[in-house]
Amino acid sequence: MFHRRDRSLAGVVLAAATVSCVMAGCANGPGPTLPSGTLTISRGSSVATLDVRIAETPAARETGLMRRHSLEPDGGMAFLFAQPTTSPFWMKDTLIPLSIAFWSSDRRIVAILEMTPCRSDPCPYYYPHRTYVGAVEARGGFFADHHVQIGDAVALDRTPSP
């Protein structure tokens, strides 16, 4: 999940209010439903596809996949940013190992990291060491299992709202 080091008190309160769950069908309660879509990562004929929830607000990005006990094999969360950023992610209160891939404004993967659960402070920060406009979290090992590499192309297709 995304973490800003200099959160305001209002941001902390808002995050605490939304911590129960931002994913529809989450084990810890319904929470608000996030937009969904299909994220495709491709290189030539090699394609990896994830069904994702889309976190594009500060509160949704901050909560991420916190408190989830499981994640579908091809499920994940896409994090979208209005401006390019270099901010780190962290795994505070995240219970499952996750892989994360970051992409730049040209829709190419610029970094892939493996992140481990963290239940108490201090939790490590995961820096892509590159500027990015989006990131996608999937179950641990997903990108290695699907041979995703730096430079692969990313496409995100939103599911139409009912």
N, C-alpha and C positions, 0 to 999 in steps of 0.2 A: 504494500500500500504506500501511497505517497505521503511524505512527511515534510512539513515546513518547520524549520528550526525556530522561526520567530512568529509563532502563532499568537494572535491576540487572545485575550480572555474570552471575548465573544466567540471566537473560532473554537476554543476549547469547549465552551458550553454547547455550541451547536454540534460539534463532533460527538460529545457525550450523549446528546439527545438522539443522535442517529445511529449510535453504536449497535443497537439491538440487531439491526440487519438492513442492508440496502438491497439485498437480492430477493427477488420474488421466490417464495418457497423455501426460504432459509430455515434451518432447523431451530433457530432462536426466535422465530416470530415472523410475521409477514413483512413488516417494514414497508417503506415506499418502494414502488416498482421502478426500476431503472429501464431506460430504453434498451432494446436488444438488437442483435445483428449477427452477421456472419463475417468473421475475419479470415481472410485467405492470405497465406504466405506462399509465394511461388518463386521457383528458379527453373527455367526451362520447363520440362515436363513434370518436375517434382512439385507437389502441392501439399500443404498442410492446412487444414481447416478447423476453426474453433467456433463454437456457438458462444457468443459473449454477451454480457451485460455491459452497458456503456456508462462509465463514470466520467461526467464532464463538468460537474460542479465541484467547488472546493470540498463541500461536505462529503459527497459521494467518493471523491478521490481519496480523501483522508481515511474514510472508513474501509474502503476496498473490500477485501475478503476476510476481514477480521471475524473471529469467532466461528468460522465455518469448520465443520468437522470432516467434510468431504467435498470433492469437486468432481463433476462428471469427467470421464476420460477425455472428452473433446470439448470441455467447457472452460470458460475463462472470463476474465474481465479486462476490457479495453479502457485505458485512461487517455482522455483527449485534453489537450491544452490549447488555449487560444493563441498563445505566443510560444516561441521556442524557449526551452528551459534546460537547465543542467542539474536541477534539484534531485536529491537522492530519494529512494524509497526506503521503507523499513518494514519490519515484520511484527511490530508490537501487537500482542494479542492475536496473532495469526497462528492457527493450530496445525496447519498442514504445510509441508515443503512446497515451494513454488518455484517455477522458472519464470523469468521475465525477459522479454525482448523489447528493445526500444527502437523506434524508427524516426527518421528525420523528415524534414518538409518535402524531400523528394520521394517519400514513401519507400525508403530502403532501410533495412535493418542495420543499425549502427553499433549495437551492443546486445549481448545475451549474458544473463547472470543466473546463477542458482542461489536461492534464498532459503534459509532455514528458519523454522518457527522461533519466536521469542515471546516468552510469557512474562518477563519482568525486566525492568530497566537495569542497566543500560542495554538497549538493543542496538546492534550494528546498523550502520547506514549502507545502502547499496547504491554506489555511484556508477553511472554508465560511462563517465569520463568523456562524454560526447554531448553535443546539443541535440535535443529531440523534441518532437511535437506530440508523440504518442508512445504508449507502452501497452503491452498486453501480458497479463499474468495467466499462467496455466499450471496444471499439476507439475510437480517436480519431475524433471527429465523429459518433458514433452518435446522441447525443441531439439534435444539431442536424438530422441527416439524417431523424430520425423526429419532428421538431417537438415534442419533449418540452419542457415549460415549468415554471417555478416554479408550484406549486399543483396540479400533476397528481397523481393518486392512484396509490399503489403497493400491489401485492398480491404476496406471495411464497408460492407453493405448493411444499412440499417433495415430492420424489419419494420414495415409500415405500421403505424399506429391504427388500432381499430376505429 
